[in-house]
Amino acid sequence: MRCGLSWGTCFVPRLLSLACGVSARRAIVMAAGSQTPQQAVVRSPQLEDKLTISLPLAGRMRNLDRPKSEALEKALGRLHSNAVPKADKKSKKRASQAAVPAQQDFFVGLYNGPTLDSELLTGNVSNEEAWQHGRLLVVGTQHYIIDLNPPIADKVELPGLPMVGYPICPVPTLLFAEEGLSQWQWYRSTSPGGPRAPLTSQSADHGQEGQTPQPAAEFEGFAAIAGATGRLYVPAKADEGCVLRVQCTPGSSWQAQGKRIGQPCFADTAHVQQGPALTAAAQRHPLTPSALAPPGIRVVTYNILADQYASREHAQKVLFGYCPKRYLDPDYRRPLILLELLGFHADIICLQEMDEKAFAEYFLPQMQQAGFEGHYTNKASSTREGEATFYRTSRFRLAARQDVILRDCFKDLLHPAAQGSTVADVTAQHAQRSKRAKHHAQFEPMLRSSPHLQHVLQGVATVAQMTLLKPVTQPNATPSPSLSPDQEMLLETSDSSPARAASAEGNICVVNSHFFFHPRASHVRNIHTAAVMTEVEAFIDETLNGAASCSDNTAATAAATAGPTSQRADEPTSAASEPVSSQRPAMLFCGDLNSDLNDGPPGVVQLLNSGHLPHDFWDWDFSAGFSWGPDADEEEAHPAEAAADGVEPMAASQQLAETEAAAGSSSDQDLSAVNGISLSIPYQLRSADDLHSPFTNYVRGYSGLLDYIWYEPQRMKVERAIPLPSLEEVKAFIPSERFPSDHLSVVCDLTWRACEAEQQHKSQSHPDPIAATSHGGAPAPVFTNTRNSPSEATSSSQSASNADASAPSPSASEALTPTQTTYPIAALPHNSPRAVSALSEGRVIAVPTDTLYGLAADANSSTGIQRIYSVKHRQAYAPLAICIANVSDLHRYCHAEHLPEQLLQQLLPGPVTLILQRRQEAPLCAELNPGLATIGVRIPDSDFIRGVCRDHGGAIALTSANISGGASPLCVNDFAHLWPLCAGVFNGMRIQADRAGSTIVDLSVLGAFKVVRPGISLAVVQSLLQSNGLRQTG
């Protein structure tokens, strides 16, 4: 039928309707007869300006991207041109005469309903309005039902290496689908090692509402795993060597209470491997079998070692050259980290060195599946790693959060001028900088005197996350009844009241940061600590006053309620999602502070603990010579840590000139450098481990305590600090097969103190010392400024003589008067010089042996011997044993010629003390066991104490580290009351023995032995002695 219309470039169904009439149109459409309609899938995302039409057309799938605002007739015209068969070159000339009739007879139209009886839509309707679910599309003889925004699983990813016992959580890319309505099924290959299908697969068709897709149990070579119908799956022993397949069937809600089901999408794992039998937290997870009940709060902080640092060639060959390369692979490390975190059942988790990609693609989806939400903040540099904070959603809601870019704090201080495109912008910027300048005015004298320090502070990329969490009201909690004044007064004296416990739980401000690393940059960390604490106080004030909310309520809600976010540090974040109570939140400060105790308590620890740092504290001067630039000794820095800090010296160099100008300084200006300033912060915090942990970082050439959880002791208290792995459990430098990071995770259980009067800590310069006591009841540590700098300690160690006979003998009371606060450090070889230095000065140290912890002093120092008696409260007549390094040293101090050499080699080193005749010429002071012809000798099976003896070059006097008559110590906490009386406490973790001590045998008589004390190895010692022909007497 000819209508006299031109169809050359665009088909317009409205014109066909007008020119040919409805009956003619229906005749064309019905020419093919009745048929089952196919599906045309339309994807129309809400926040995009285009939609996509996907349908099988002319023998292949077609995808048309069209603007939503475009008229329908243009989209139909495009379908028309794609659907009309194209003539080849040879037939073009012959077909040209029939081209117009063929195109005219090819109808394309969209109906406002599912049948031809529905109204045909006009061409001027917009695409967004036209392409609705359930409508009929006719293209020539083909009929299609529009399926608008069906649930789609675009792809499924399986991150990480599949290992037996380690959870796998697939990450689906869902379109128009809801995770809670989607279905999962896991399959196992029916034979180990095969088959292996493509990693992802998806059907082209999409299900309609109420339809169930074809089950995928027909996967050839795979069998469904019974009961494995959740998203999370933990491979079992039966899966080892097999390929796992997971199928995701997307779902979405439909109409009132219906559900739409989409087509499945699947993905395959690599072959399942056997993971490490003993994980990093194997000894600790039994201590955390479940989450704490409120008001208890379990907190974890963990530097997980960024993938990008572990993957660098320098790290794999040099820094971590002891670790096989396969154990540094992110696919291996991530499941180990995840399993460790989940096994702690924590409420708050702070992670450092989090890769941006690892957060988005692995940790956030996995943690969300486990009931957490979290957010990520990148460092203020191009390096894509930073901090991540997670919280359990059943315990906390996000009330507000904000990031601190440390370099901005100091830039604002020295750059009062503001720039902006409008007067309002300039005014706002000026107000912000003025506020920060007021907050951080205490730094100004030091910064203005040192353009180089300004340069450093502008180059360091350190950031801090501040997260304000509000406790979730427990559904089973019983509201507290109204209390009379007398009842309220009674509660003031009772910490065990349920009503008090319920009311004591409050908001928490969690601070998470990773401080700048350089061995001589302690001044930078001191300043950063004070700046962060000041920013926290301002953030809390603004939040309580409602000023932290975004001016745009929609933006505020989106930023805060979205939960999982990835934030660049150069994009300021400040958001509040719901009202915050007027009660001031308690503060937790977690992270890798790069501040160890190896050279004494650093300024960071002193400042956080006491709230003050004097201008003459030792590490101000220690860092005075720090330089950063072409001539700096940057080889001192740990390269991986330096990279982790995101240092950008070039960017800082560009800012240096304007910094100097703003500070009013120049190269010819005579400014006296200020090496230290007195700092104050509005908090006095306490470390959850009481600074007892010997190390949290353990690599070749270094170990130290770097990772901390600090809390407000006035508001909270530690119920339990989960013990760190011992040296025996760690076994070797980390990372390793079992330990995925070069740091150890720090875990503690906190709870709220009984409801007390609202803390007015802003106006308190000294918090209540009783409230500041630790969970063990000991007073909070107060650091004194009496210790030498590390360089002075090294110098004294090198120049000190082996004996101290010329020094005046101290009285007992003098020896018992602590001159400084001592905290344990690791009993590792690199700390041996510190022990030797103390011994050479006639001082007492505490060391681990193979049986007990002992007090030790130089055996040839009168001062040292008198001090060890005073510290121990030991009676003068009670003898001391000596400790030496090797069996070959034995003949230097006593007569052992009558004993078979092989017997000595069999007994020593080991848990035995041998009593032998003392040599008169032995290099032992007269005050050691005067009047006795014999002496006890020990060679413990302990590398550290033997190394100290070897480095010291002589014997050391040794006795158990307790007050005489007290319990024998197996760990450093057993004698914490003696720490202040020791020049060094060396922590080798808990000794795996009972408290019986060494077996003491008298071998001073030829051919005989006498047991003086059975100790822990009596049977073995007796057997060895008797087998060598000695008879037992006594």
Order of alpha helices (4+ residues) and beta strands (2+ residues): alpha-beta-beta-beta-alpha-alpha-alpha-beta-alpha-beta-beta-beta-beta-beta-beta-beta-beta-beta-beta-beta-beta-alpha-alpha-beta-alpha-beta-beta-beta-alpha-alpha-alpha-alpha-beta-alpha-alpha-beta-alpha-alpha-beta-beta-beta-alpha-beta-alpha-alpha-alpha-beta-beta-beta-beta-beta-beta-alpha-beta-alpha-alpha-beta-alpha-beta-beta-alpha-beta-alpha-beta-alpha-beta-beta-alpha-beta-beta-beta-beta-alpha-beta
